[in-house]
């Protein structure tokens, strides 16, 4: 048993004696999802760091590559479907304005 504040140990024991309800299970699942996502991000950045430490020419290049670790390359489908938009919709409006 760890030495320290007895209140922390008692709270832990009391919490373990009562059955888990749906809210507790949902909270644990949410916490697990968050931890898995944080771990995935950590290892993604770590992989980029390990690669960049050997290939980057300057610290600025290293820092840029690490800060862009979360980005993914564009695929053809990302830029193939262009949406036609006009920048100034008021200027392209074909209404007849009487003066």
C-alpha positions in Angstrom: 0.0 0.0 0.0 1.5 3.4 -0.9 2.4 5.7 1.9 1.0 9.2 1.9 -2.4 10.8 2.3 -4.9 8.2 3.7 -7.8 10.2 2.3 -6.8 9.4 -1.3 -6.6 5.7 -0.5 -10.0 5.7 1.2 -11.7 7.5 -1.7 -10.2 5.0 -4.1 -11.5 2.0 -2.1 -14.9 3.5 -1.7 -15.1 4.2 -5.5 -14.2 0.6 -6.2 -16.9 -0.9 -3.9 -19.9 0.6 -5.8 -20.9 -0.9 -9.1 -20.2 1.0 -12.3 -23.1 2.7 -14.1 -23.5 3.7 -17.7 -22.1 7.2 -17.1 -19.0 5.7 -15.5 -18.5 3.4 -18.5 -19.1 6.2 -21.0 -16.6 8.4 -19.2 -14.0 5.6 -19.2 -14.6 5.0 -22.9 -14.2 8.7 -23.7 -11.1 8.9 -21.6 -9.6 5.8 -23.4 -10.4 7.4 -26.8 -8.7 10.6 -25.8 -5.7 8.8 -24.6 -5.4 6.7 -27.7 -5.7 9.8 -29.9 -3.1 11.7 -27.8 -0.8 8.7 -28.1 -1.3 8.5 -31.9 -0.4 12.2 -32.2 2.6 11.8 -30.0 4.0 9.0 -32.1 3.2 10.8 -35.3 5.2 13.8 -34.2 7.9 11.6 -32.8 8.4 9.8 -36.1 8.7 13.2 -37.9 11.2 14.3 -35.3 13.3 11.2 -35.7 13.4 11.6 -39.5 13.9 15.4 -39.5 16.8 15.3 -37.0 18.9 13.5 -39.6 17.7 15.2 -42.7 17.0 18.8 -41.8 19.6 21.3 -42.8 18.7 24.0 -40.3 16.7 24.2 -37.0 14.0 26.3 -38.8 13.5 23.4 -41.3 13.4 20.9 -38.4 10.8 23.1 -36.5 8.7 23.6 -39.7 8.6 19.8 -40.4 7.7 19.0 -36.8 4.9 21.7 -36.7 3.5 20.3 -39.9 3.5 16.7 -38.7 -0.3 16.6 -38.4 -0.8 17.5 -42.1 -1.4 14.9 -44.7 -0.6 15.2 -48.4 -3.4 16.2 -50.8 -4.9 13.4 -52.9 -6.4 13.8 -56.4 -9.9 13.7 -55.0 -9.1 16.7 -52.7 -8.6 19.1 -55.6 -10.5 17.4 -58.4 -13.9 18.7 -57.4 -13.6 22.4 -57.6 -16.5 24.5 -56.5 -17.3 27.5 -58.6 -17.4 30.6 -56.5 -17.3 34.3 -57.4 -15.3 36.6 -55.2 -17.6 39.5 -55.5 -21.1 38.3 -55.8 -22.6 41.8 -56.0 -20.5 42.7 -59.0 -21.5 39.6 -60.9 -25.2 40.0 -60.2 -27.1 40.5 -63.5 -30.0 42.6 -62.1 -30.9 45.6 -64.0 -30.6 48.6 -61.7 -32.6 51.6 -62.7 -31.1 55.0 -62.0 
